[in-house]
Amino acid sequence: MGIDFDYNPGQTPLDEDEKEGLLIESISSRGELDEFEQLNIEKAIEWSISHKFVKRIILTEGFVKSLHKQMFGEVWSWAGQFRKSNKNIGVDWTIIGIELKKLLDDAEFWIKNSSYNPDEIAIRFKHRLVKIHCFPNGNGRHSRMMADIIIESIFEIEVFDWRYSSMVRADATREEYISSIKKADGGDIEPLLDFARSKKHV
């Protein structure tokens, strides 16, 4: 593969075998790759809007995988498949399924017991999901879309605005996003909540 993969802070480098999973041979630059991925993601958003998902479907490993495949399946052959190597972030690849099951069970508990307000449930889920880092790439975008589906389909509240950014470019918005993720890693979820939505629902 001839693409020179340069990574922004917070992005996950791909292994050589993962790079070989690129399905579109005409892609020759990172910019073109980003464009094709964004087109695929926009189709996934249309797919999610056209379906009414229920909690028992959303909070399953199958749905988590299916959404990733919807978002990246036209670009990467491994879309929707858990990674098979360790990265600069995330749990050991051998326990991804175990950690995801813990998160799905926790989310069920949060919802059933109103442990947090709806926005915080969705954002805590997003944060835990990206920390697990289920897939070779696209985890940030995937976790944000999972949060959007949870808030819209389970709680019937409008989706997050995420500062109207895909966070692909290395700009001030992405820096703010990465900073809010790191603060959430340290136990302070508020900056990530603020980033996701300027006017929070309670």
Backbone as a chain_set.jsonl record, in Angstrom:
{"seq": "MGIDFDYNPGQTPLDEDEKEGLLIESISSRGELDEFEQLNIEKAIEWSISHKFVKRIILTEGFVKSLHKQMFGEVWSWAGQFRKSNKNIGVDWTIIGIELKKLLDDAEFWIKNSSYNPDEIAIRFKHRLVKIHCFPNGNGRHSRMMADIIIESIFEIEVFDWRYSSMVRADATREEYISSIKKADGGDIEPLLDFARSKKHV", "coords": {"N": [[0.849, -1.172, 0.0], [0.56, 2.206, -0.858], [0.088, 4.5, 0.607], [1.049, 7.194, 2.645], [0.827, 7.061, 5.904], [0.141, 9.428, 8.127], [-0.256, 10.318, 11.46], [-2.545, 11.979, 13.585], [-2.376, 13.473, 16.895], [-3.551, 11.216, 19.329], [-4.685, 9.447, 17.537], [-4.909, 6.06, 16.314], [-2.251, 4.094, 15.299], [-2.054, 1.987, 12.402], [-1.434, -1.514, 11.958], [0.741, -3.269, 9.639], [-0.607, -5.403, 8.355], [-3.221, -4.638, 8.795], [-3.351, -2.318, 7.278], [-3.333, -3.462, 4.805], [-5.916, -4.141, 4.477], [-7.341, -2.236, 3.122], [-9.905, -1.377, 0.934], [-10.246, 0.177, -1.321], [-8.533, 0.745, -4.07], [-7.734, 3.02, -5.428], [-7.142, 5.045, -3.673], [-4.732, 7.328, -2.622], [-3.711, 9.063, -0.771], [-3.707, 10.396, 2.601], [-5.666, 12.324, 2.929], [-7.535, 11.648, 0.919], [-8.315, 9.164, 1.877], [-9.565, 9.921, 4.289], [-11.742, 11.3, 3.197], [-13.181, 9.266, 1.83], [-13.794, 7.626, 3.999], [-15.433, 9.374, 5.438], [-17.609, 9.656, 3.698], [-18.621, 7.059, 3.792], [-19.319, 6.972, 6.501], [-21.352, 8.887, 6.539], [-23.321, 7.541, 5.117], [-23.803, 5.543, 6.965], [-24.921, 7.044, 9.011], [-27.324, 7.824, 7.779], [-28.438, 5.278, 7.583], [-28.754, 4.67, 10.309], [-30.628, 6.582, 11.038], [-32.827, 5.774, 9.63], [-33.719, 3.555, 10.953], [-35.393, 2.261, 13.825], [-34.032, 1.704, 16.689], [-33.958, -0.444, 19.52], [-33.321, -0.7, 23.08], [-32.493, -3.308, 23.875], [-31.346, -4.245, 21.586], [-29.376, -2.344, 20.91], [-27.537, -2.396, 23.063], [-25.645, -4.586, 22.743], [-23.019, -6.855, 21.805], [-23.142, -7.595, 19.148], [-24.488, -5.45, 17.893], [-22.706, -3.334, 18.347], [-20.532, -4.168, 16.786], [-21.809, -4.328, 14.29], [-22.52, -1.661, 13.767], [-19.981, -0.463, 13.473], [-19.166, -1.767, 11.148], [-21.066, -0.804, 9.354], [-20.223, 1.838, 9.281], [-17.595, 1.78, 8.266], [-17.314, -0.266, 6.446], [-17.21, -0.101, 3.635], [-14.743, 0.756, 3.106], [-12.719, -0.552, 4.606], [-11.652, -3.91, 4.948], [-11.654, -5.197, 7.382], [-13.581, -4.007, 8.9], [-15.904, -3.852, 11.542], [-14.855, -5.993, 12.869], [-13.219, -7.162, 15.773], [-10.07, -5.86, 16.889], [-6.914, -7.553, 16.471], [-4.51, -7.227, 17.662], [-2.321, -5.474, 19.957], [-2.476, -1.975, 20.79], [-1.471, 1.53, 20.905], [-3.251, 2.409, 22.684], [-6.024, 1.312, 24.662], [-7.513, -1.829, 25.846], [-5.919, -5.054, 26.428], [-5.89, -7.002, 23.513], [-6.956, -9.544, 23.698], [-8.931, -9.541, 25.606], [-11.003, -7.928, 24.815], [-13.721, -8.592, 24.199], [-14.632, -9.383, 26.738], [-14.338, -7.042, 28.294], [-16.017, -5.336, 26.887], [-18.486, -6.574, 27.299], [-18.769, -6.149, 30.055], [-19.068, -3.35, 30.025], [-21.468, -3.064, 28.527], [-23.251, -4.368, 30.247], [-23.015, -2.676, 32.473], [-24.069, -0.318, 31.391], [-26.723, -1.077, 30.964], [-27.486, -1.296, 33.648], [-27.11, 1.372, 34.536], [-29.08, 2.686, 33.045], [-31.46, 1.38, 33.837], [-31.536, 2.018, 36.545], [-31.382, 4.759, 36.597], [-28.864, 5.944, 37.069], [-27.297, 8.066, 36.257], [-27.919, 11.218, 34.553], [-29.529, 11.22, 31.271], [-27.725, 12.276, 29.201], [-25.247, 11.977, 30.476], [-25.098, 9.214, 30.861], [-24.917, 8.314, 28.18], [-22.509, 9.558, 27.407], [-20.649, 8.604, 29.256], [-20.718, 5.942, 28.472], [-19.705, 6.199, 25.869], [-17.101, 7.084, 26.455], [-15.973, 4.946, 27.942], [-16.141, 2.985, 25.962], [-14.376, 3.885, 23.949], [-12.039, 3.732, 25.363], [-11.732, 0.987, 25.658], [-11.286, 0.367, 22.996], [-12.122, -1.215, 20.631], [-11.681, -1.795, 17.888], [-9.428, -1.885, 14.979], [-9.218, 0.713, 13.937], [-10.919, 3.922, 13.817], [-12.279, 4.167, 16.196], [-12.916, 6.407, 17.818], [-14.773, 7.918, 16.265], [-16.712, 5.948, 15.95], [-17.488, 5.467, 18.635], [-18.609, 7.912, 19.273], [-20.827, 7.942, 17.584], [-22.219, 5.763, 18.614], [-22.923, 6.875, 21.089], [-24.642, 8.883, 20.189], [-26.714, 7.32, 19.097], [-27.622, 5.987, 21.375], [-28.558, 8.168, 22.962], [-30.547, 9.195, 21.335], [-32.215, 7.012, 20.501], [-32.78, 5.473, 22.812], [-33.314, 7.341, 24.854], [-34.718, 9.286, 23.568], [-33.87, 11.889, 22.944], [-32.375, 14.746, 21.372], [-29.52, 14.284, 19.214], [-25.984, 14.556, 20.03], [-23.888, 17.476, 19.443], [-21.138, 17.573, 19.167], [-19.408, 19.682, 18.707], [-19.818, 20.121, 16.058], [-17.926, 18.793, 14.466], [-15.84, 16.381, 12.808], [-13.551, 15.656, 13.966], [-11.272, 14.824, 12.642], [-9.284, 16.395, 11.495], [-6.234, 17.938, 12.635], [-6.813, 20.247, 14.631], [-7.866, 23.088, 16.649], [-10.293, 22.284, 17.725], [-10.147, 19.475, 17.729], [-8.019, 19.23, 19.509], [-9.233, 20.176, 21.842], [-11.132, 18.195, 22.176], [-9.516, 15.849, 22.546], [-8.252, 16.637, 24.902], [-10.453, 16.714, 26.625], [-11.121, 14.025, 26.681], [-8.859, 12.959, 27.955], [-9.133, 14.136, 30.465], [-11.454, 12.899, 31.279], [-10.453, 10.34, 31.463], [-9.066, 10.645, 33.796], [-11.096, 10.809, 35.6], [-12.776, 13.02, 35.546], [-15.594, 13.797, 34.09], [-16.991, 15.973, 33.16], [-15.809, 17.974, 31.307], [-15.901, 16.498, 28.871], [-18.63, 16.045, 28.606], [-19.441, 18.711, 28.307], [-18.139, 19.283, 25.909], [-19.448, 17.575, 24.145], [-22.041, 18.55, 24.058], [-23.203, 21.777, 24.08], [-25.386, 22.788, 25.372], [-26.663, 21.147, 27.864], [-28.88, 18.38, 28.46], [-30.926, 17.645, 31.219]], "CA": [[0.0, 0.0, 0.0], [1.431, 3.343, -1.047], [-0.307, 5.679, 1.363], [1.893, 7.593, 3.769], [-0.082, 7.291, 7.011], [0.597, 10.297, 9.195], [-1.295, 10.246, 12.477], [-2.734, 13.09, 14.496], [-2.356, 13.049, 18.29], [-4.738, 10.488, 19.746], [-5.098, 8.454, 16.551], [-4.3, 4.748, 16.5], [-1.524, 3.606, 14.122], [-2.459, 0.684, 11.878], [-0.402, -2.493, 11.642], [0.879, -3.466, 8.193], [-1.661, -6.275, 7.841], [-4.456, -3.859, 8.806], [-3.304, -1.43, 6.105], [-3.648, -4.27, 3.624], [-7.363, -4.309, 4.405], [-7.966, -1.14, 2.382], [-10.679, -1.938, -0.175], [-10.306, 1.096, -2.467], [-7.152, 0.807, -4.567], [-7.415, 4.334, -5.994], [-6.743, 5.981, -2.619], [-3.28, 7.525, -2.636], [-3.291, 10.019, 0.263], [-4.494, 10.383, 3.834], [-6.834, 13.164, 2.69], [-8.517, 10.87, 0.165], [-8.829, 8.149, 2.781], [-10.504, 10.592, 5.187], [-12.95, 11.615, 2.429], [-13.932, 8.029, 1.598], [-14.342, 7.199, 5.281], [-16.532, 10.267, 5.797], [-18.757, 9.281, 2.858], [-19.141, 5.813, 4.355], [-19.956, 7.315, 7.773], [-22.61, 9.575, 6.247], [-24.286, 6.484, 4.778], [-24.148, 4.878, 8.223], [-25.834, 7.941, 9.724], [-28.62, 7.659, 7.119], [-28.926, 3.956, 7.991], [-29.195, 4.723, 11.704], [-31.826, 7.416, 11.104], [-33.947, 5.044, 9.013], [-34.093, 2.443, 11.809], [-35.745, 2.561, 15.211], [-33.361, 0.69, 17.486], [-34.39, -0.551, 20.917], [-32.198, -0.89, 23.999], [-32.005, -4.692, 23.903], [-30.529, -4.429, 20.383], [-28.225, -1.431, 20.949], [-26.561, -2.781, 24.08], [-25.154, -5.93, 22.448], [-21.781, -6.902, 21.033], [-23.493, -7.659, 17.73], [-24.804, -4.113, 17.385], [-21.453, -2.564, 18.362], [-19.784, -4.591, 15.594], [-22.585, -3.994, 13.092], [-22.414, -0.226, 13.519], [-18.649, -0.194, 12.937], [-19.154, -2.246, 9.759], [-21.85, 0.167, 8.581], [-19.462, 3.084, 9.171], [-16.305, 1.646, 7.59], [-17.28, -1.487, 5.653], [-16.92, 0.155, 2.226], [-13.347, 1.209, 3.017], [-11.802, -1.503, 5.238], [-12.148, -5.29, 4.98], [-11.776, -5.643, 8.768], [-14.615, -3.232, 9.593], [-16.82, -4.668, 12.314], [-14.133, -7.09, 13.521], [-12.339, -6.713, 16.841], [-8.648, -5.892, 16.543], [-6.197, -8.767, 16.866], [-3.18, -6.836, 18.144], [-2.363, -4.392, 20.926], [-2.229, -0.646, 20.235], [-0.968, 2.517, 21.858], [-4.363, 2.699, 23.577], [-6.993, 0.229, 24.705], [-7.228, -3.026, 26.634], [-5.287, -6.141, 25.7], [-6.851, -7.415, 22.482], [-7.56, -10.834, 24.034], [-10.053, -9.384, 26.546], [-11.941, -6.923, 24.302], [-15.088, -9.07, 24.37], [-14.952, -9.392, 28.162], [-14.491, -5.657, 28.754], [-17.21, -4.779, 26.253], [-19.65, -7.137, 28.002], [-18.874, -5.411, 31.318], [-19.605, -2.026, 29.713], [-22.865, -3.213, 28.129], [-24.006, -4.672, 31.468], [-23.041, -1.453, 33.282], [-24.995, 0.618, 30.755], [-28.065, -1.575, 31.305], [-27.719, -0.936, 35.052], [-27.251, 2.831, 34.617], [-30.369, 3.071, 32.479], [-32.53, 0.828, 34.673], [-31.544, 2.66, 37.861], [-31.191, 6.21, 36.434], [-27.649, 6.252, 37.817], [-26.878, 9.392, 35.782], [-28.894, 11.738, 33.6], [-29.338, 10.583, 29.963], [-26.501, 12.708, 28.529], [-24.069, 11.413, 31.134], [-25.069, 7.78, 30.552], [-24.412, 8.144, 26.814], [-21.117, 9.999, 27.312], [-19.845, 7.628, 29.992], [-20.62, 4.768, 27.602], [-18.772, 6.559, 24.789], [-15.741, 7.165, 26.983], [-15.522, 3.588, 28.24], [-16.008, 2.245, 24.709], [-13.156, 4.29, 23.245], [-10.92, 3.227, 26.166], [-11.57, -0.424, 25.29], [-10.693, 0.42, 21.657], [-12.475, -2.531, 20.079], [-11.361, -2.005, 16.479], [-8.12, -1.375, 14.56], [-9.264, 2.157, 13.698], [-12.265, 4.482, 13.774], [-12.934, 3.995, 17.49], [-13.48, 7.664, 18.297], [-15.98, 8.213, 15.488], [-17.681, 4.903, 16.27], [-18.014, 5.661, 19.991], [-19.483, 9.094, 19.247], [-22.094, 7.557, 16.955], [-22.919, 4.941, 19.601], [-23.522, 7.804, 22.055], [-25.77, 9.523, 19.514], [-27.802, 6.348, 18.978], [-28.155, 5.773, 22.722], [-29.312, 9.33, 23.431], [-31.723, 9.406, 20.482], [-33.11, 5.86, 20.429], [-33.192, 5.015, 24.137], [-33.844, 8.433, 25.669], [-35.527, 10.167, 22.701], [-33.322, 13.25, 23.04], [-31.595, 15.051, 20.176], [-28.135, 13.818, 19.245], [-24.964, 15.523, 20.432], [-23.356, 18.222, 18.292], [-19.697, 17.314, 19.071], [-18.825, 20.913, 18.142], [-19.997, 20.033, 14.601], [-16.642, 18.417, 13.884], [-15.542, 14.95, 12.74], [-12.309, 15.519, 14.728], [-10.243, 14.187, 11.828], [-8.176, 17.341, 11.328], [-5.511, 18.348, 13.836], [-7.084, 21.663, 14.857], [-8.159, 23.416, 18.05], [-11.444, 21.491, 18.161], [-9.656, 18.138, 18.065], [-7.219, 19.358, 20.725], [-10.177, 20.28, 22.96], [-11.734, 16.864, 22.318], [-8.517, 14.961, 23.157], [-8.073, 17.103, 26.276], [-11.62, 16.301, 27.413], [-10.995, 12.571, 26.85], [-7.827, 12.719, 28.973], [-9.689, 14.512, 31.764], [-12.378, 11.817, 31.625], [-9.591, 9.231, 31.896], [-8.701, 10.93, 35.179], [-12.28, 10.805, 36.452], [-13.58, 14.232, 35.388], [-16.381, 13.616, 32.869], [-17.667, 17.221, 32.79], [-15.347, 18.58, 30.048], [-16.379, 15.723, 27.724], [-20.053, 16.373, 28.507], [-19.527, 20.06, 27.748], [-17.728, 19.231, 24.508], [-20.461, 16.862, 23.357], [-23.248, 19.357, 23.927], [-23.042, 23.044, 24.792], [-26.539, 22.937, 26.25], [-26.919, 19.79, 28.301], [-30.201, 17.993, 28.938], [-30.867, 17.05, 32.553]], "C": [[0.891, 1.23, 0.0], [1.082, 4.573, -0.243], [0.665, 5.937, 2.501], [0.965, 7.955, 4.924], [0.59, 8.173, 8.049], [-0.555, 10.421, 10.178], [-1.322, 11.5, 13.327], [-2.647, 12.576, 15.931], [-3.669, 12.366, 18.667], [-5.231, 9.454, 18.758], [-4.301, 7.163, 16.731], [-3.57, 4.308, 15.24], [-2.0, 2.22, 13.714], [-1.254, -0.22, 11.691], [-0.357, -2.695, 10.132], [-0.233, -4.345, 7.626], [-3.011, -5.574, 7.838], [-4.501, -2.887, 7.629], [-3.679, -2.181, 4.834], [-5.144, -4.482, 3.465], [-8.085, -3.195, 3.679], [-8.622, -1.676, 1.116], [-10.664, -1.086, -1.437], [-8.893, 1.363, -2.971], [-6.759, 2.189, -5.067], [-6.965, 5.345, -4.951], [-5.229, 6.089, -2.575], [-2.79, 8.509, -1.576], [-4.194, 9.894, 1.481], [-5.766, 11.203, 3.657], [-7.928, 12.424, 1.943], [-9.143, 9.79, 1.044], [-9.875, 8.755, 3.722], [-11.825, 10.88, 4.476], [-13.807, 10.372, 2.21], [-14.551, 7.525, 2.902], [-15.537, 8.061, 5.673], [-17.78, 9.967, 4.976], [-19.422, 8.022, 3.393], [-19.888, 6.091, 5.666], [-21.29, 8.019, 7.545], [-23.699, 8.588, 5.842], [-24.742, 5.75, 6.034], [-25.113, 5.73, 9.042], [-27.235, 7.84, 9.128], [-29.262, 6.333, 7.512], [-29.477, 4.009, 9.404], [-30.477, 5.534, 11.849], [-33.052, 6.651, 10.609], [-34.421, 3.86, 9.852], [-34.469, 2.949, 13.201], [-35.164, 1.444, 16.07], [-33.894, 0.704, 18.92], [-33.19, -0.935, 21.781], [-31.631, -2.306, 23.945], [-31.179, -5.033, 22.664], [-29.247, -3.612, 20.48], [-27.143, -1.94, 21.887], [-26.163, -4.246, 23.927], [-23.845, -5.836, 21.671], [-22.085, -6.896, 19.537], [-23.783, -6.294, 17.14], [-23.554, -3.249, 17.324], [-20.629, -2.886, 17.115], [-20.491, -4.156, 14.318], [-22.475, -2.515, 12.745], [-21.05, 0.121, 12.926], [-18.56, -0.633, 11.476], [-19.953, -1.304, 8.861], [-21.036, 1.43, 8.309], [-18.232, 2.962, 8.285], [-16.218, 0.469, 6.62], [-17.01, -1.305, 4.177], [-15.461, 0.535, 2.012], [-12.369, 0.157, 3.526], [-12.42, -2.889, 5.307], [-12.367, -5.782, 6.405], [-12.822, -4.854, 9.554], [-15.586, -4.17, 10.302], [-16.169, -5.849, 13.008], [-13.216, -6.523, 14.604], [-10.876, -6.809, 16.394], [-7.983, -7.152, 17.097], [-4.75, -8.467, 17.255], [-3.349, -5.708, 19.141], [-1.923, -3.087, 20.27], [-1.629, 0.269, 21.3], [-2.043, 2.939, 22.855], [-5.258, 1.471, 23.596], [-6.557, -0.951, 25.552], [-6.477, -4.044, 25.784], [-6.312, -6.746, 24.75], [-7.565, -8.709, 22.842], [-8.762, -10.708, 24.969], [-11.049, -8.312, 26.087], [-13.383, -7.352, 24.553], [-15.542, -9.04, 25.817], [-15.227, -7.974, 28.663], [-15.724, -4.995, 28.133], [-18.467, -5.299, 26.946], [-19.852, -6.434, 29.337], [-19.512, -4.042, 31.076], [-21.089, -2.111, 29.357], [-23.741, -3.508, 29.341], [-24.112, -3.439, 32.364], [-24.047, -0.457, 32.713], [-26.445, 0.214, 31.022], [-28.434, -1.148, 32.728], [-27.952, 0.566, 35.189], [-28.635, 3.275, 34.152], [-31.507, 2.626, 33.388], [-32.669, 1.595, 35.981], [-31.388, 4.175, 37.807], [-29.978, 6.679, 37.23], [-27.107, 7.637, 37.49], [-28.003, 9.932, 34.904], [-28.588, 11.168, 32.206], [-28.057, 10.976, 29.239], [-25.276, 12.034, 29.136], [-23.968, 9.906, 30.909], [-24.45, 7.558, 29.175], [-22.93, 8.494, 26.708], [-20.198, 9.086, 28.117], [-19.677, 6.351, 29.169], [-19.606, 5.037, 26.501], [-17.325, 6.531, 25.275], [-15.181, 5.782, 27.285], [-15.269, 2.801, 26.947], [-14.712, 2.605, 23.995], [-11.919, 3.856, 24.037], [-10.668, 1.751, 25.884], [-10.89, -0.528, 23.931], [-10.875, -0.919, 20.922], [-11.85, -2.816, 18.715], [-9.98, -1.448, 16.105], [-8.098, 0.144, 14.389], [-10.722, 2.614, 13.713], [-12.997, 4.44, 15.11], [-13.568, 5.277, 18.025], [-14.78, 7.994, 17.59], [-17.083, 7.215, 15.797], [-18.302, 5.133, 17.645], [-18.921, 6.883, 20.057], [-20.836, 8.753, 18.627], [-22.896, 6.636, 17.862], [-23.612, 5.835, 20.629], [-24.745, 8.491, 21.453], [-26.968, 8.577, 19.425], [-28.438, 6.083, 20.333], [-29.041, 6.938, 23.143], [-30.589, 9.518, 22.63], [-32.712, 8.244, 20.57], [-33.624, 5.411, 21.79], [-33.876, 6.127, 24.921], [-34.7, 9.431, 24.886], [-35.166, 11.636, 22.905], [-32.462, 13.479, 21.805], [-30.134, 14.633, 20.336], [-27.195, 14.942, 19.66], [-24.449, 16.28, 19.209], [-21.858, 18.029, 18.107], [-18.959, 18.491, 18.422], [-18.874, 20.897, 16.596], [-18.699, 19.692, 13.874], [-16.506, 16.902, 13.85], [-14.27, 14.624, 13.522], [-11.201, 14.807, 13.948], [-9.029, 15.106, 11.694], [-7.535, 17.723, 12.662], [-5.687, 19.85, 14.034], [-7.456, 21.868, 16.331], [-9.33, 22.599, 18.589], [-11.012, 20.09, 18.55], [-8.821, 18.185, 19.347], [-8.119, 19.423, 21.963], [-10.809, 18.914, 23.238], [-10.762, 15.906, 23.021], [-8.29, 15.339, 24.618], [-9.229, 16.636, 27.158], [-11.608, 14.794, 27.651], [-9.994, 12.263, 27.967], [-8.334, 13.078, 30.369], [-10.691, 13.458, 32.233], [-11.61, 10.582, 32.084], [-9.215, 9.388, 33.368], [-9.885, 11.045, 36.114], [-13.175, 12.016, 36.339], [-14.317, 14.165, 34.056], [-16.962, 14.923, 32.336], [-17.147, 17.858, 31.497], [-15.824, 17.833, 28.799], [-17.875, 15.942, 27.519], [-20.243, 17.742, 27.869], [-19.166, 20.068, 26.271], [-18.831, 18.624, 23.647], [-21.689, 17.719, 23.102], [-23.089, 20.64, 24.742], [-24.203, 23.296, 25.739], [-26.989, 21.55, 26.652], [-28.381, 19.595, 28.727], [-30.036, 17.344, 30.3], [-32.19, 16.369, 32.88]], "O": [[1.859, 1.304, 0.757], [1.73, 5.607, -0.402], [1.055, 5.021, 3.226], [0.377, 9.037, 4.928], [1.492, 7.734, 8.762], [-1.703, 10.608, 9.773], [-0.285, 12.02, 13.737], [-2.821, 11.381, 16.169], [-4.754, 12.866, 18.368], [-6.107, 8.656, 19.091], [-3.175, 7.172, 17.229], [-4.205, 4.159, 14.196], [-2.311, 1.383, 14.562], [-0.178, 0.242, 11.311], [-1.3, -2.338, 9.425], [-0.747, -4.07, 6.542], [-3.859, -5.863, 6.994], [-5.563, -2.657, 7.05], [-4.264, -1.615, 3.909], [-5.593, -4.956, 2.421], [-9.314, -3.196, 3.616], [-7.975, -2.352, 0.316], [-11.028, -1.566, -2.51], [-8.145, 2.124, -2.358], [-5.571, 2.504, -5.127], [-6.453, 6.405, -5.31], [-4.524, 5.082, -2.5], [-1.591, 8.769, -1.483], [-5.298, 9.357, 1.402], [-6.823, 10.832, 4.168], [-9.107, 12.547, 2.276], [-10.344, 9.533, 0.968], [-10.94, 8.175, 3.929], [-12.897, 10.727, 5.062], [-15.024, 10.42, 2.386], [-15.689, 7.055, 2.914], [-16.536, 7.55, 6.179], [-18.892, 10.017, 5.501], [-20.649, 7.933, 3.44], [-20.952, 5.523, 5.915], [-22.252, 7.777, 8.274], [-24.867, 8.775, 6.184], [-25.909, 5.379, 6.16], [-26.016, 5.202, 9.692], [-28.221, 7.776, 9.862], [-30.468, 6.261, 7.747], [-30.544, 3.46, 9.676], [-31.321, 5.215, 12.687], [-34.164, 6.85, 11.097], [-35.416, 3.222, 9.508], [-33.923, 3.941, 13.684], [-35.743, 0.362, 16.163], [-34.236, 1.759, 19.453], [-32.18, -1.429, 21.28], [-30.413, -2.483, 23.966], [-30.402, -5.988, 22.676], [-28.163, -4.109, 20.176], [-25.961, -1.918, 21.544], [-26.32, -5.045, 24.85], [-23.598, -4.856, 20.968], [-21.372, -6.267, 18.755], [-23.376, -6.002, 16.016], [-23.358, -2.51, 16.358], [-20.093, -1.986, 16.468], [-19.856, -3.675, 13.38], [-22.351, -2.153, 11.575], [-20.965, 0.908, 11.983], [-17.947, 0.053, 10.658], [-19.551, -1.039, 7.728], [-21.144, 2.024, 7.236], [-17.854, 3.927, 7.619], [-15.162, 0.229, 6.034], [-16.615, -2.262, 3.51], [-14.996, 0.626, 0.875], [-11.297, -0.017, 2.945], [-13.584, -3.033, 5.681], [-13.173, -6.685, 6.627], [-12.931, -5.027, 10.768], [-16.034, -5.162, 9.727], [-16.854, -6.631, 13.669], [-12.524, -5.529, 14.385], [-10.494, -7.701, 15.636], [-8.45, -7.735, 18.075], [-3.881, -9.336, 17.186], [-4.392, -5.055, 19.175], [-1.122, -3.078, 19.336], [-1.328, -0.147, 22.419], [-1.781, 3.73, 23.761], [-5.253, 0.679, 22.654], [-5.391, -1.067, 25.93], [-6.409, -3.91, 24.562], [-7.46, -6.976, 25.129], [-8.665, -8.96, 22.35], [-9.531, -11.658, 25.115], [-11.855, -7.839, 26.889], [-14.183, -6.567, 25.063], [-16.693, -8.714, 26.105], [-16.212, -7.729, 29.36], [-16.394, -4.19, 28.78], [-19.414, -4.54, 27.157], [-20.987, -6.148, 29.716], [-20.39, -3.62, 31.829], [-21.883, -1.305, 29.842], [-24.841, -2.969, 29.46], [-25.165, -3.18, 32.948], [-24.791, 0.175, 33.462], [-27.294, 1.069, 31.276], [-29.551, -0.696, 32.98], [-28.882, 0.991, 35.876], [-29.275, 4.123, 34.774], [-32.414, 3.405, 33.679], [-33.779, 1.8, 36.471], [-31.272, 4.819, 38.85], [-30.04, 7.665, 37.964], [-26.525, 8.301, 38.348], [-28.929, 9.202, 34.551], [-27.481, 10.676, 31.985], [-27.364, 10.107, 28.71], [-24.385, 11.577, 28.421], [-22.865, 9.376, 30.779], [-23.565, 6.717, 29.016], [-22.179, 7.817, 26.007], [-19.072, 8.822, 27.692], [-18.604, 5.748, 29.175], [-18.745, 4.201, 26.228], [-16.438, 6.019, 24.591], [-14.044, 5.478, 26.925], [-14.302, 2.046, 26.853], [-14.021, 1.721, 23.489], [-10.86, 3.634, 23.449], [-9.519, 1.309, 25.873], [-10.032, -1.386, 23.72], [-9.915, -1.636, 20.641], [-11.522, -3.965, 18.419], [-9.426, -0.628, 16.838], [-7.085, 0.788, 14.662], [-11.641, 1.799, 13.632], [-14.208, 4.656, 15.157], [-14.643, 5.233, 18.623], [-15.778, 8.314, 18.236], [-18.253, 7.584, 15.895], [-19.517, 5.007, 17.803], [-19.893, 6.893, 20.812], [-21.872, 9.225, 19.096], [-24.125, 6.712, 17.885], [-24.759, 5.583, 20.998], [-25.762, 8.662, 22.126], [-28.105, 8.989, 19.652], [-29.659, 5.966, 20.433], [-30.152, 6.727, 23.628], [-31.604, 9.952, 23.174], [-33.916, 8.466, 20.699], [-34.781, 5.01, 21.912], [-34.893, 5.897, 25.576], [-35.33, 10.312, 25.471], [-36.034, 12.501, 23.021], [-31.888, 12.539, 21.254], [-29.588, 14.63, 21.439], [-27.559, 16.118, 19.644], [-24.553, 15.797, 18.081], [-21.338, 18.285, 17.022], [-18.0, 18.296, 17.676], [-18.083, 21.563, 15.928], [-18.411, 20.233, 12.806], [-16.992, 16.211, 14.745], [-13.946, 13.454, 13.721], [-10.287, 14.246, 14.552], [-7.887, 14.652, 11.769], [-8.213, 17.817, 13.685], [-4.819, 20.636, 13.653], [-7.371, 20.948, 17.144], [-9.359, 22.258, 19.772], [-11.449, 19.564, 19.573], [-8.908, 17.28, 20.178], [-7.822, 18.817, 22.993], [-10.996, 18.53, 24.393], [-11.14, 15.231, 23.979], [-8.152, 14.465, 25.474], [-9.02, 16.215, 28.295], [-12.039, 14.332, 28.708], [-10.248, 11.413, 28.82], [-8.002, 12.403, 31.343], [-10.776, 13.156, 33.423], [-12.053, 9.863, 32.98], [-9.064, 8.405, 34.092], [-9.714, 11.344, 37.296], [-14.234, 12.055, 36.965], [-13.735, 14.445, 33.008], [-17.384, 14.981, 31.181], [-17.954, 18.251, 30.655], [-16.119, 18.459, 27.781], [-18.338, 16.017, 26.381], [-21.096, 17.918, 26.998], [-19.795, 20.763, 25.473], [-19.109, 19.108, 22.55], [-22.309, 17.62, 22.043], [-22.867, 20.59, 25.952], [-24.04, 23.936, 26.778], [-27.629, 20.85, 25.867], [-29.021, 20.497, 29.267], [-29.101, 16.571, 30.51], [-32.343, 15.805, 33.964]]}, "num_chains": 1, "name": "protein.A"}
